[in-house]
Structure formats: C-alpha cells, structure tokens
C-alpha cells in the first residue's frame, strides 16, 4: 500500500502544497499521477475531495491505496478517443492537478473538464530545461508564456490567474519550470478565494 508516508522519496511539489487547499469540494483529477504522491496528499486534506488518480502505468496505480482516491489506467496520448471524452466530461472536476507531464492535445479537454469555480494547478518543465538534463525534447517543454496563452485562448471560459511562474528552480533539481494556479470563472465574475 502506498501511503502519504511513502511519498517521502518524492516530496509534494511546493506549488501543489501551496495552492492545493484552494481546490473546492468535489472530484479532483490528478493527471499522469505516477505513484500518486499528490493524489494521496490531496485526499489527506479532509476538504471533501474525491481524487481520481490517472496514469498509464498499472504497477504505479496498484500501489495507490487510500480512502478518497480512485485510480484509472489510461493511455492519455494514444488512447481511445471515446474513453478520453468520458474521462474529460465537461465540468466534471472541481480541480485538475498536473505535474511533470505535457501532452498539448489534452489542454482543451482538461480546461473543459473543470467546473466553474474549479481550480487548475499545472506545473511542468519549460524551454531552457535542455541545459539541465531531461526532458530536453521541445515537445515536452512549455514555451515562454504558454500556460497563460492556453488559458487566454479558451474561448468557452474565462480564467482568473492567481499565480504564475516561469523560470529556474533549484529544488528538487535544477530545472526550468512553468506553473500556474487559475480559477475558472462564470460570466467574468471575480473569484473570492484567498491565496494560502
């Protein structure tokens, strides 16, 4: 069984721990969850969150066993289009968490799957990371301002960006990252959430 204590070798992202408490009650998707470090942490918050941990690796998913966390094996990149449409049903999630994963064709589905007043927490590698190691393929590196541009281009919704960073980090290893915390708005109404 994988528990919160087992995640010590893969600590919670400081970005996710800083903004994870903003997630409203409801279903939260931890996309490309790996061993479930964030899914387990989110489920431990006692905020009436039910977490769906999705990854293509069945061995990693088999290790996730916690109250409030369901798992789903899915090939997000070459998987069945109908299965992806079911996973990313419109307004299904009160929040989506993604770390260290990038598959650009999923962005419209991810954004549409977040309910009004839902939260997007996204953090992954950015251009320039090739100077520090893997990933170095541009397909897996966000371009400058790309997360902001993706939210701005979402014609079906308005997003309130609470926090955004694009630059160098030293921990857990030297890397270039881009990360965002944003709330989906209804009719342009401003969010009343406070930053933790």
Secondary structure, 3 states (H helix, E strand, C coil): CECHHHHHHCCCCHHHHHHHHHCCCEEEEEECCCCCHHHHHHHCCCCCEEEEEEECCHHHHHCECCCCEEEEECCCCCCCHHHHHHHCCCCCEEEEEEECCCCHHHHHHHHHHEEEEEEEEEEEEECCHHHCCCCCCHHHCECCCHHHHHHHCCCCCEEEEEEEEEEEECCCCCEEEEEEEEEEECCCCCCCCCCC
